[in-house]
Amino acid sequence: MLQRIQTVHLLVVVGLLTTMLFSTFATIRIAPALPAGTYESTGADSTITRVIVPEAGGEEEIVFDLWSIRANGAPAVSTLYMAILVCLTLAVAFVTVFLYRKRWLQVRLCLALTVMLLGIEAFIILYLYKLRDMLETMHRDYAVDYSVTDLFPIIALLFVYFAYRGISKDIALIKSLDRIR
């Protein structure tokens, strides 16, 4: 089983998808609405309002991971469908490793993995665009820290392709050996 290179490629896919379960895709830091200092304003009824904005800790943080998008630790948007797709893709990749005797089934599962990985990447791009649109409507300064984890489905897609090629070469080799007999 491990002497076949496509098994190693599929194990790399399993490793990448497992890493996606525990890492963040992006972290967004939003600057406070007012710079640090003391502000006073007089209302229409002659009341004086004083606002003190502290130096540090005034910025908000939005974290996008596999399970949800959290604003300051509180869940804001659920990413349940993406999490289900990643878990399902992980299960299919793991099962594909152990189907080394059924090469045609492995080929079909590699094609299914390709579609699933493209779906995961589409989900990531969709949520990142939703976040960007939401942040632009706030009219506040923000900084986005993207993660390498955003590219894991594409890297896994390459390894699925390499596994597919290895399985196809095995099928061609077995067909050629059957012709010789």
Salt bridges, closest charged atoms under 4 A:
GLU40 OE2 - ARG50 NH2 2.50
GLU60 OE2 - ARG140 NH2 3.08
GLU61 OE2 - ARG29 NH2 3.68
ASP65 OD2 - ARG70 NH1 2.72
ASP133 OD1 - ARG132 NH2 3.75
GLU136 OE2 - ARG132 NE 3.69
ASP145 OD2 - ARG29 NH1 2.51
ASP170 OD2 - ARG4 NE 2.94
ASP178 OD1 - ARG181 NH2 3.17
